[in-house]
Amino acid sequence: MKKYISTFLTLWAIWIALTGFSIQEILTGLLVSLVLSGIISKVVDYSFDFTLIPKVFMFVFVYIPVFIIEMIKANIDVAVRILTPSLPLNPGFVKVPTKLKGNVGKLTLANSITLTPGTLSIDADKDSIYIHWIDVKGETPEEYQKFVSGKFEKILGGIYK
């Protein structure tokens, strides 16, 4: 039953994405997906992880707004530094510890850090991400984490285990 539902949802989502959102297309896709799911679900070897749905909502409605706000703040900070050359800079490479274990979570965190102006993810290992930072704040890796990735990692920890 789980394979049938997974196959149905996948086929219906593809149908809607390719055809559009008119009532006729949605209903036609519903019927076609129901029939094809009965045939195909016996042969496929996958199933949909239903815990993904709340994670997607958390990513879209919690993580993305936090990321956008942090990105705007970082853009303003970099713009102020460009327009005020007298502001001191403290560039450097830092090692930021991360509690995220999965590769996708670490990749999302590293990309979020890179997309935030003033920081650039250089490398990652098992427990850390190495970052070039335009204005290093703090003295310890834990302080670096608080300033660079703390808000991101807190949310991503609930999405990626």
Residue frames as a rotation matrix with the C-alpha (Angstrom) as fourth column:
MET 1
0.565 0.825 0.000 0.00
0.825 -0.565 0.000 0.00
0.000 0.000 -1.000 0.00
LYS 2
0.413 -0.495 -0.764 2.88
0.185 -0.776 0.603 2.37
-0.892 -0.391 -0.229 0.85
LYS 3
-0.686 -0.673 0.279 4.44
0.371 0.007 0.929 1.76
-0.627 0.740 0.245 -2.60
TYR 4
-0.130 0.736 0.664 1.07
0.981 -0.001 0.193 2.40
0.142 0.677 -0.722 -4.26
ILE 5
0.782 0.437 -0.444 0.61
0.541 -0.830 0.137 5.74
-0.309 -0.347 -0.886 -2.46
SER 6
0.004 -0.879 -0.476 4.21
0.113 -0.473 0.874 6.75
-0.994 -0.057 0.097 -3.16
THR 7
-0.711 -0.241 0.661 3.85
0.631 0.195 0.751 5.92
-0.309 0.951 0.013 -6.84
PHE 8
0.262 0.902 0.342 0.50
0.957 -0.290 0.032 7.71
0.128 0.319 -0.939 -7.06
LEU 9
0.699 -0.002 -0.715 1.83
0.321 -0.893 0.316 10.89
-0.639 -0.450 -0.623 -5.43
THR 10
-0.377 -0.916 -0.134 4.91
0.165 -0.209 0.964 10.89
-0.911 0.341 0.230 -7.65
LEU 11
-0.600 0.183 0.778 2.95
0.798 0.204 0.567 10.37
-0.055 0.962 -0.269 -10.87
TRP 12
0.487 0.872 0.044 0.29
0.872 -0.488 0.017 12.91
0.037 0.030 -0.999 -9.96
ALA 13
0.435 -0.417 -0.798 2.89
0.193 -0.822 0.535 15.55
-0.879 -0.387 -0.278 -9.00
ILE 14
-0.689 -0.700 0.188 4.70
0.296 -0.035 0.955 15.02
-0.661 0.713 0.231 -12.30
TRP 15
-0.236 0.699 0.675 1.39
0.965 0.090 0.245 15.21
0.110 0.709 -0.697 -14.21
ILE 16
0.728 0.562 -0.392 0.42
0.630 -0.774 0.062 18.50
-0.268 -0.292 -0.918 -12.55
ALA 17
0.075 -0.792 -0.606 3.89
0.107 -0.597 0.795 19.96
-0.991 -0.124 0.040 -13.04
LEU 18
-0.800 -0.462 0.383 3.83
0.369 0.125 0.921 19.13
-0.473 0.878 0.071 -16.75
THR 19
-0.400 0.721 0.566 0.23
0.855 0.072 0.513 20.02
0.329 0.689 -0.645 -17.59
GLY 20
-0.651 0.169 0.740 -0.96
-0.162 -0.983 0.082 22.81
0.742 -0.066 0.667 -15.34
PHE 21
-0.974 0.206 -0.090 -3.47
0.108 0.082 -0.991 23.60
-0.197 -0.975 -0.102 -12.64
SER 22
-0.456 0.881 -0.129 -6.82
-0.795 -0.337 0.505 23.57
0.401 0.333 0.853 -14.44
ILE 23
-0.016 0.553 0.833 -9.53
-0.819 0.470 -0.328 21.44
-0.573 -0.688 0.446 -12.83
GLN 24
0.866 0.376 -0.329 -9.80
-0.499 0.646 -0.577 19.20
-0.004 0.664 0.748 -15.90
GLU 25
0.186 -0.891 -0.414 -6.07
-0.459 0.294 -0.838 18.52
0.869 0.346 -0.354 -15.97
ILE 26
-0.531 -0.367 0.764 -5.92
-0.842 0.125 -0.525 17.84
0.097 -0.922 -0.375 -12.24
LEU 27
0.298 0.740 0.603 -8.83
-0.721 0.589 -0.366 15.39
-0.626 -0.325 0.709 -12.40
THR 28
0.836 -0.077 -0.543 -7.48
-0.411 0.567 -0.714 13.67
0.362 0.820 0.442 -15.52
GLY 29
-0.174 -0.984 -0.031 -4.09
-0.597 0.130 -0.792 13.37
0.783 -0.119 -0.610 -13.86
LEU 30
-0.259 0.183 0.948 -5.74
-0.915 0.267 -0.302 11.98
-0.308 -0.946 0.098 -10.75
LEU 31
0.745 0.635 0.204 -7.46
-0.519 0.744 -0.421 9.22
-0.419 0.208 0.884 -12.73
VAL 32
0.658 -0.570 -0.492 -4.42
-0.323 0.377 -0.868 8.40
0.680 0.730 0.064 -14.88
SER 33
-0.332 -0.842 0.424 -2.16
-0.763 -0.025 -0.646 8.34
0.555 -0.538 -0.634 -11.81
LEU 34
0.096 0.459 0.884 -4.54
-0.861 0.484 -0.158 6.06
-0.500 -0.746 0.441 -9.90
VAL 35
0.950 0.300 -0.082 -4.63
-0.293 0.777 -0.557 3.55
-0.104 0.554 0.826 -12.77
LEU 36
0.442 -0.856 -0.267 -0.90
-0.300 0.140 -0.944 3.69
0.846 0.497 -0.195 -13.53
SER 37
-0.204 -0.505 0.839 -0.04
-0.958 -0.075 -0.277 3.40
0.203 -0.860 -0.469 -9.84
GLY 38
0.578 0.500 0.645 -1.91
-0.618 0.784 -0.054 0.11
-0.533 -0.367 0.762 -9.66
ILE 39
0.964 -0.239 -0.118 0.18
0.062 0.630 -0.774 -1.23
0.259 0.739 0.622 -12.52
ILE 40
0.294 -0.936 0.192 3.57
-0.229 -0.264 -0.937 0.32
0.928 0.231 -0.292 -11.75
SER 41
0.282 -0.206 0.937 3.61
-0.940 -0.257 0.226 -0.02
0.194 -0.944 -0.266 -7.95
LYS 42
0.945 0.074 0.319 4.02
-0.151 0.963 0.223 -3.79
-0.290 -0.259 0.921 -8.28
VAL 43
0.696 -0.692 0.192 7.30
0.589 0.397 -0.704 -3.31
0.411 0.603 0.684 -10.12
VAL 44
0.351 -0.580 0.736 8.94
-0.301 -0.813 -0.498 -0.31
0.887 -0.046 -0.459 -8.45
ASP 45
0.230 -0.378 -0.897 11.27
0.817 0.576 -0.033 -0.62
0.529 -0.725 0.441 -5.52
TYR 46
-0.852 -0.428 0.301 10.84
0.191 -0.789 -0.584 2.63
0.488 -0.440 0.754 -3.61
SER 47
0.186 0.924 -0.334 8.47
0.924 -0.048 0.380 4.23
0.335 -0.379 -0.863 -1.19
PHE 48
0.082 -0.024 0.996 7.79
0.057 -0.998 -0.029 7.79
0.995 0.059 -0.081 -0.12
ASP 49
-0.630 -0.320 -0.707 9.02
0.726 0.080 -0.683 8.87
0.275 -0.944 0.182 3.30
PHE 50
0.298 0.894 0.334 5.96
0.658 -0.446 0.606 10.59
0.691 0.039 -0.722 4.74
THR 51
0.411 -0.237 -0.880 8.09
0.754 -0.454 0.475 12.37
-0.512 -0.859 -0.008 7.37
LEU 52
-0.605 -0.658 0.448 9.41
0.794 -0.458 0.400 14.40
-0.058 0.597 0.800 4.44
ILE 53
0.102 0.751 0.653 6.24
0.713 -0.513 0.478 16.48
0.694 0.417 -0.587 4.20
PRO 54
0.907 0.230 -0.352 6.61
0.414 -0.629 0.658 18.33
-0.070 -0.743 -0.666 7.54
LYS 55
0.028 -0.974 -0.225 10.34
0.664 -0.150 0.733 18.73
-0.748 -0.170 0.642 6.84
VAL 56
-0.445 -0.125 0.887 9.61
0.848 -0.379 0.372 20.40
0.289 0.917 0.274 3.52
PHE 57
0.596 0.722 0.352 7.17
0.514 -0.680 0.523 22.78
0.617 -0.130 -0.776 5.19
MET 58
0.721 -0.402 -0.565 9.73
0.466 -0.322 0.824 23.55
-0.513 -0.857 -0.045 7.90
PHE 59
-0.343 -0.894 0.289 12.38
0.822 -0.137 0.553 24.21
-0.454 0.427 0.782 5.27
VAL 60
-0.312 0.275 0.909 10.14
0.753 -0.512 0.413 26.46
0.579 0.814 -0.048 3.18
PHE 61
0.520 0.718 0.462 8.32
0.296 -0.659 0.691 28.36
0.801 -0.222 -0.555 5.93
VAL 62
0.926 -0.262 -0.273 10.98
0.213 -0.234 0.949 28.51
-0.313 -0.936 -0.161 8.66
TYR 63
0.130 -0.987 0.094 14.44
0.716 0.159 0.679 28.06
-0.686 -0.021 0.728 7.16
ILE 64
-0.139 -0.207 0.968 14.08
0.938 -0.341 0.062 30.10
0.317 0.917 0.242 3.96
PRO 65
0.773 0.407 0.486 12.70
0.265 -0.904 0.336 33.23
0.576 -0.131 -0.807 5.75
VAL 66
0.801 -0.554 -0.225 15.53
0.155 -0.170 0.973 33.05
-0.578 -0.815 -0.050 8.33
PHE 67
-0.047 -0.844 0.535 18.05
0.879 0.220 0.423 32.59
-0.474 0.490 0.731 5.52
ILE 68
0.202 0.185 0.962 16.65
0.778 -0.626 -0.043 35.57
0.594 0.757 -0.271 3.59
ILE 69
0.982 0.162 0.097 16.76
0.064 -0.770 0.634 37.81
0.177 -0.617 -0.767 6.67
GLU 70
0.501 -0.864 -0.060 20.36
0.312 0.115 0.943 36.78
-0.807 -0.491 0.327 7.42
MET 71
-0.090 -0.522 0.848 21.32
0.989 0.056 0.140 37.31
-0.121 0.851 0.511 3.79
ILE 72
0.596 0.361 0.717 19.82
0.476 -0.878 0.047 40.81
0.647 0.313 -0.696 3.80
LYS 73
0.956 -0.273 -0.112 21.67
-0.030 -0.468 0.883 41.67
-0.293 -0.840 -0.456 7.03
ALA 74
0.172 -0.946 0.274 24.94
0.596 0.322 0.735 40.37
-0.784 0.037 0.620 5.55
ASN 75
0.119 -0.065 0.991 24.37
0.941 -0.310 -0.133 42.33
0.316 0.949 0.025 2.33
ILE 76
0.897 0.242 0.369 23.87
0.122 -0.940 0.318 45.52
0.424 -0.240 -0.873 4.33
ASP 77
0.732 -0.675 -0.090 27.01
0.105 -0.018 0.994 44.80
-0.673 -0.737 0.058 6.38
VAL 78
-0.063 -0.779 0.624 29.14
0.877 0.255 0.407 44.26
-0.477 0.573 0.667 3.27
ALA 79
0.354 0.262 0.898 27.66
0.748 -0.655 -0.104 47.35
0.561 0.709 -0.428 1.59
VAL 80
1.000 -0.013 0.025 28.47
-0.026 -0.758 0.652 49.48
0.010 -0.652 -0.758 4.65
ARG 81
0.391 -0.917 0.076 32.02
0.360 0.229 0.905 48.13
-0.847 -0.326 0.420 4.65
ILE 82
-0.068 -0.382 0.922 32.41
0.997 -0.007 0.070 49.01
-0.021 0.924 0.381 0.97
LEU 83
0.498 0.377 0.781 30.98
0.492 -0.864 0.103 52.51
0.714 0.333 -0.616 1.40
THR 84
0.877 -0.256 0.407 32.96
-0.474 -0.603 0.641 53.16
0.082 -0.755 -0.650 4.59
PRO 85
0.499 -0.732 -0.464 36.55
0.079 0.571 -0.817 52.08
0.863 0.371 0.343 3.90
SER 86
-0.253 -0.627 0.737 37.63
-0.698 -0.409 -0.587 53.30
0.670 -0.663 -0.335 7.33
LEU 87
0.706 0.528 0.472 35.78
-0.708 0.527 0.470 50.42
-0.001 -0.666 0.746 9.03
PRO 88
-0.339 -0.902 0.268 38.28
-0.885 0.402 0.235 47.87
-0.320 -0.157 -0.934 10.24
LEU 89
0.585 0.418 -0.696 38.31
-0.640 0.764 -0.079 44.46
0.499 0.491 0.714 8.61
ASN 90
-0.139 -0.594 0.792 39.45
-0.853 0.478 0.209 41.27
-0.503 -0.646 -0.573 10.25
PRO 91
0.536 0.394 -0.747 39.46
-0.775 0.581 -0.250 38.71
0.335 0.712 0.617 7.44
GLY 92
-0.502 -0.754 0.423 40.47
-0.843 0.536 -0.045 35.16
-0.193 -0.379 -0.905 8.11
PHE 93
-0.214 0.361 -0.908 39.85
-0.349 0.840 0.416 31.47
0.912 0.406 -0.054 7.83
VAL 94
-0.354 0.178 0.918 37.91
-0.927 0.065 -0.370 29.83
-0.125 -0.982 0.142 10.64
LYS 95
-0.825 0.142 -0.547 36.93
0.033 0.978 0.204 26.30
0.564 0.150 -0.812 11.53
VAL 96
-0.333 0.818 0.468 33.24
-0.929 -0.369 -0.014 26.19
0.161 -0.440 0.883 12.44
PRO 97
-0.966 0.004 0.258 32.06
-0.071 0.958 -0.279 23.04
-0.248 -0.288 -0.925 14.21
THR 98
-0.290 0.917 -0.274 28.79
-0.863 -0.126 0.489 21.49
0.414 0.378 0.828 13.12
LYS 99
-0.515 0.211 0.831 26.54
-0.520 0.694 -0.498 18.94
-0.682 -0.689 -0.248 14.76
LEU 100
0.549 0.698 -0.459 24.90
-0.784 0.240 -0.573 18.01
-0.290 0.674 0.679 11.47
LYS 101
-0.100 -0.585 0.805 25.85
-0.250 0.798 0.549 14.44
-0.963 -0.147 -0.226 10.54
GLY 102
0.433 0.357 0.828 24.29
0.617 0.552 -0.561 13.92
-0.657 0.753 0.019 7.11
ASN 103
-0.602 -0.733 0.317 25.96
0.704 -0.300 0.644 15.10
-0.377 0.611 0.696 3.92
VAL 104
-0.108 0.637 0.763 22.83
0.775 -0.426 0.466 16.85
0.623 0.642 -0.448 2.64
GLY 105
0.815 0.405 -0.415 22.46
0.580 -0.562 0.590 18.85
0.006 -0.721 -0.693 5.85
LYS 106
0.071 -0.884 -0.461 26.12
0.530 -0.358 0.769 19.86
-0.845 -0.299 0.443 5.78
LEU 107
-0.608 -0.258 0.751 25.85
0.794 -0.218 0.568 20.77
0.017 0.941 0.337 2.10
THR 108
0.378 0.828 0.415 22.79
0.723 -0.544 0.426 22.93
0.578 0.139 -0.804 2.78
LEU 109
0.755 -0.161 -0.636 24.58
0.472 -0.541 0.697 24.64
-0.456 -0.826 -0.332 5.67
ALA 110
-0.302 -0.953 -0.022 27.77
0.610 -0.211 0.764 25.21
-0.732 0.217 0.645 3.64
ASN 111
-0.433 0.209 0.877 25.79
0.822 -0.307 0.479 26.61
0.370 0.928 -0.039 0.69
SER 112
0.693 0.720 -0.025 23.79
0.646 -0.606 0.464 28.88
0.319 -0.338 -0.886 2.99
ILE 113
0.418 -0.640 -0.645 27.01
0.467 -0.457 0.757 30.21
-0.779 -0.617 0.108 4.48
THR 114
-0.594 -0.689 0.415 28.49
0.686 -0.164 0.709 30.78
-0.420 0.706 0.570 1.02
LEU 115
-0.139 0.631 0.763 25.35
0.820 -0.359 0.446 32.53
0.555 0.688 -0.467 -0.23
THR 116
0.819 0.319 -0.476 25.52
0.551 -0.666 0.502 34.92
-0.157 -0.674 -0.722 2.72
PRO 117
0.607 -0.615 0.504 27.80
0.117 -0.558 -0.822 37.81
0.786 0.558 -0.266 1.66
GLY 118
0.373 -0.597 0.710 31.02
-0.865 -0.501 0.034 38.13
0.335 -0.627 -0.704 3.60
THR 119
0.049 -0.339 0.940 31.48
-0.597 0.744 0.299 34.39
-0.801 -0.576 -0.166 4.11
LEU 120
0.278 -0.035 -0.960 32.68
-0.881 0.389 -0.270 31.60
0.383 0.920 0.077 1.85
SER 121
0.718 -0.018 0.696 32.65
-0.357 0.849 0.390 27.90
-0.598 -0.529 0.603 2.68
ILE 122
0.037 -0.832 -0.553 35.97
-0.999 -0.042 -0.003 26.43
-0.021 0.553 -0.833 1.62
ASP 123
-0.553 -0.278 -0.786 35.93
-0.310 0.944 -0.115 22.83
0.774 0.180 -0.608 2.84
ALA 124
0.402 0.663 0.632 34.14
-0.893 0.130 0.431 20.47
0.204 -0.737 0.644 5.17
ASP 125
-0.728 -0.519 -0.447 35.13
-0.379 0.849 -0.368 17.41
0.571 -0.099 -0.815 7.13
LYS 126
-0.512 0.545 -0.665 33.30
0.588 0.786 0.192 15.09
0.627 -0.293 -0.722 9.51
ASP 127
0.082 0.528 -0.845 32.54
0.990 -0.138 0.009 17.64
-0.112 -0.838 -0.534 12.23
SER 128
-0.096 -0.226 -0.969 33.50
0.303 -0.934 0.187 21.07
-0.948 -0.276 0.158 10.81
ILE 129
0.680 0.183 0.710 33.15
0.730 -0.261 -0.631 23.49
0.070 0.948 -0.311 7.95
TYR 130
-0.323 -0.858 -0.400 36.08
0.761 -0.487 0.430 25.71
-0.563 -0.165 0.810 7.04
ILE 131
0.651 0.696 0.302 35.07
0.758 -0.572 -0.315 29.24
-0.046 0.434 -0.900 6.12
HIS 132
-0.689 -0.687 0.231 36.72
0.690 -0.719 -0.081 32.41
0.222 0.104 0.969 4.89
TRP 133
0.396 0.814 -0.426 35.09
0.914 -0.393 0.098 35.28
-0.088 -0.428 -0.900 6.74
ILE 134
0.203 -0.294 0.934 35.43
0.498 -0.790 -0.357 38.96
0.843 0.538 -0.014 5.86
ASP 135
-0.128 -0.208 0.970 35.25
-0.657 -0.715 -0.240 40.08
0.743 -0.668 -0.045 9.50
VAL 136
-0.245 -0.043 -0.969 36.05
0.404 0.904 -0.142 37.33
0.881 -0.426 -0.204 11.99
LYS 137
0.082 0.340 0.937 34.19
-0.795 -0.544 0.267 37.80
0.601 -0.767 0.226 15.26
GLY 138
0.938 0.266 0.223 34.95
-0.346 0.669 0.658 35.73
0.026 -0.694 0.720 18.32
GLU 139
0.027 -0.983 0.181 37.94
-0.998 -0.015 0.067 33.77
-0.063 -0.183 -0.981 19.54
THR 140
-0.595 -0.200 0.778 36.81
-0.352 0.935 -0.029 30.16
-0.722 -0.292 -0.627 19.73
PRO 141
-0.967 0.247 -0.065 35.19
0.057 0.456 0.888 27.77
0.249 0.855 -0.455 17.24
GLU 142
-0.360 0.884 -0.299 31.99
0.920 0.283 -0.272 27.83
-0.156 -0.373 -0.915 19.33
GLU 143
-0.100 0.279 -0.955 31.83
0.139 -0.946 -0.291 31.63
-0.985 -0.162 0.056 19.02
TYR 144
-0.869 -0.221 -0.442 32.45
-0.401 -0.207 0.892 31.36
-0.289 0.953 0.091 15.26
GLN 145
-0.789 0.613 0.044 29.57
0.577 0.714 0.396 28.91
0.212 0.337 -0.917 15.07
LYS 146
-0.150 0.757 -0.636 27.29
0.734 -0.346 -0.585 31.29
-0.663 -0.554 -0.504 16.95
PHE 147
-0.191 0.013 -0.982 28.00
-0.276 -0.960 0.041 34.16
-0.942 0.279 0.187 14.55
VAL 148
-0.762 -0.252 -0.597 28.22
-0.619 0.012 0.785 32.28
-0.190 0.968 -0.166 11.24
SER 149
-0.675 0.403 -0.618 26.01
-0.229 0.682 0.695 29.21
0.701 0.611 -0.368 11.31
GLY 150
-0.974 0.207 0.091 24.13
-0.035 0.262 -0.964 29.16
-0.224 -0.943 -0.248 14.60
LYS 151
-0.221 0.960 -0.173 20.70
-0.677 -0.279 -0.681 30.20
-0.702 -0.033 0.711 13.32
PHE 152
-0.003 0.176 -0.984 21.00
-0.934 0.352 0.066 28.07
0.358 0.919 0.164 10.20
GLU 153
-0.727 -0.425 -0.539 22.18
-0.283 0.901 -0.328 24.95
0.625 -0.086 -0.776 11.99
LYS 154
-0.800 0.490 0.345 19.50
-0.331 0.119 -0.936 25.11
-0.500 -0.863 0.067 14.67
ILE 155
0.207 0.925 -0.318 16.75
-0.819 -0.014 -0.574 24.88
-0.535 0.379 0.755 12.03
LEU 156
0.076 -0.238 -0.968 18.61
-0.843 0.504 -0.190 22.47
0.533 0.830 -0.162 9.75
GLY 157
-0.890 -0.411 0.199 19.12
-0.445 0.684 -0.578 20.13
0.102 -0.602 -0.792 12.71
GLY 158
-0.319 0.863 0.393 15.36
-0.383 0.262 -0.886 19.64
-0.867 -0.433 0.247 12.87
ILE 159
0.545 0.501 -0.673 15.12
-0.795 0.053 -0.605 19.01
-0.267 0.864 0.427 9.15
TYR 160
0.368 -0.539 -0.758 18.19
-0.406 0.640 -0.652 16.85
0.837 0.547 0.017 8.50
LYS 161
0.912 -0.027 0.410 18.97
-0.373 0.360 0.855 14.30
-0.171 -0.932 0.318 11.20
